[in-house]
């Protein structure tokens, strides 16, 4: 994984924002495209709606079936990204030191758990 080989680059992309800096529009568009890929992949997960908690993305009763399915896929995609980035960021920051934990195994377990939805 590129982030393990170049952690400073990872933190430039996914670390805390630089005060006053606004990324160019093409960077924001690329981030949206990446999220679309995750959401599309999660749309194929059977029964994603039943296995993901409600979030503010859910409009509530009365929404169309297509919109509910999209919201479910989006919730699962956001969960996937935040959990994987969380494990990766903790590993790159050295926060697993002394925990007798193999971050690579933890990362794989998160992928397996999320894929089992």
C-alpha positions as CSV (number, residue, x, y, z in Angstrom):
1,X,0.0,0.0,0.0
2,X,1.4,3.4,-1.0
3,X,0.6,5.0,2.3
4,X,2.9,2.6,4.2
5,X,5.7,3.4,1.8
6,X,5.1,7.1,1.9
7,X,3.3,8.1,5.1
8,X,4.1,11.8,4.7
9,X,2.3,11.9,1.3
10,X,-0.7,10.1,2.9
11,X,-0.8,12.7,5.6
12,X,-0.6,15.5,3.1
13,X,-3.7,14.1,1.4
14,X,-5.7,12.7,4.4
15,X,-4.2,14.6,7.4
16,X,-5.5,17.7,9.1
17,X,-6.1,20.6,6.7
18,X,-3.7,23.5,6.5
19,X,-5.4,26.6,7.9
20,X,-6.5,28.9,5.1
21,X,-5.7,26.4,2.3
22,X,-8.5,25.5,-0.1
23,X,-7.9,22.7,-2.5
24,X,-8.5,23.2,-6.2
25,X,-11.9,22.3,-7.6
26,X,-10.4,19.3,-9.5
27,X,-9.1,17.8,-6.3
28,X,-12.6,18.1,-4.7
29,X,-14.1,16.5,-7.9
30,X,-11.6,13.6,-7.6
31,X,-12.5,13.0,-4.0
32,X,-16.2,12.8,-5.1
33,X,-15.3,10.3,-7.8
34,X,-13.5,8.2,-5.3
35,X,-16.5,8.2,-3.0
36,X,-18.7,7.3,-5.9
37,X,-16.6,4.2,-6.5
38,X,-17.0,3.2,-2.9
39,X,-20.7,3.9,-3.0
40,X,-21.2,1.9,-6.2
41,X,-19.3,-1.1,-4.8
42,X,-21.4,-0.9,-1.6
43,X,-24.6,-0.8,-3.6
44,X,-23.9,-4.4,-4.6
45,X,-23.7,-5.5,-1.0
46,X,-26.7,-7.7,-0.2
47,X,-29.0,-6.4,2.5
48,X,-26.8,-3.3,3.2
49,X,-29.9,-1.4,4.4
50,X,-30.5,-3.8,7.2
51,X,-26.9,-3.9,8.3
52,X,-26.0,-0.2,8.5
53,X,-27.2,2.1,11.2
54,X,-29.2,5.2,10.3
55,X,-27.3,8.3,9.9
56,X,-28.1,11.9,8.9
57,X,-27.9,10.7,5.3
58,X,-31.2,9.0,5.8
59,X,-34.2,11.2,4.8
60,X,-36.7,9.1,6.7
61,X,-40.1,7.8,5.9
62,X,-41.5,8.5,2.5
63,X,-38.3,8.5,0.5
64,X,-38.3,6.5,-2.8
65,X,-36.8,3.0,-2.9
66,X,-34.0,4.1,-5.2
67,X,-33.1,6.9,-2.8
68,X,-33.1,4.7,0.2
69,X,-30.9,2.2,-1.5
70,X,-28.5,5.0,-2.5
71,X,-28.4,6.3,1.1
72,X,-27.8,2.8,2.4
73,X,-24.9,2.3,0.0
74,X,-23.5,5.7,0.9
75,X,-23.7,5.0,4.6
76,X,-21.8,1.7,4.2
77,X,-19.2,3.4,1.9
78,X,-18.6,6.1,4.5
79,X,-18.3,3.5,7.2
80,X,-15.8,1.6,5.1
81,X,-13.7,4.6,4.3
82,X,-13.6,6.0,7.9
83,X,-12.8,2.6,9.5
84,X,-10.0,1.8,7.0
85,X,-8.5,5.3,7.2
86,X,-8.8,5.2,11.0
87,X,-6.8,2.0,11.2
88,X,-4.2,3.2,8.6
89,X,-3.8,6.7,10.3
90,X,-3.3,5.1,13.7
91,X,-0.7,2.7,12.3
92,X,1.2,5.5,10.4
93,X,1.2,7.7,13.6
94,X,2.6,4.9,15.7
95,X,-0.4,4.5,17.9
96,X,-0.4,0.7,17.9
97,X,3.0,0.6,19.5
98,X,2.9,-1.4,22.7
99,X,-0.5,-2.9,22.0
100,X,0.7,-6.2,20.8
101,X,-1.5,-5.8,17.8
102,X,-0.6,-6.4,14.1
103,X,-2.0,-3.4,12.3
104,X,-2.0,-5.3,8.9
105,X,-4.1,-8.1,10.5
106,X,-6.4,-5.5,12.0
107,X,-6.8,-3.7,8.7
108,X,-7.6,-7.0,6.9
109,X,-10.1,-7.9,9.7
110,X,-11.9,-4.6,9.1
111,X,-12.1,-5.3,5.4
112,X,-13.4,-8.8,6.0
113,X,-16.0,-7.5,8.5
114,X,-17.2,-4.8,6.2
115,X,-17.3,-7.2,3.2
116,X,-19.4,-9.6,5.2
117,X,-22.3,-7.1,5.4
